[in-house]
């Protein structure tokens, strides 16, 4: 849970969307534009289990999905 909270705090620095997340097929998607996040924060997010979703341009995690 601690890593999820750390990641969400990083995402909050970049945006506060009305619908920030959604899950599909055991993948958690975070609706924050990948390009808007600094390279340093991208590296931290990667260590926390969040990766670039190239198809949608945001972030995804297999670690915190809906299963």
Buried (B, 14 or more C-beta within 10 A) or exposed (E): EEBBEBBBEBBEEBEEEEEBBEBEEEBBBBBBEBEEBEEEBBEBBEEBBBBBBEEEEBBBBEBBBEE
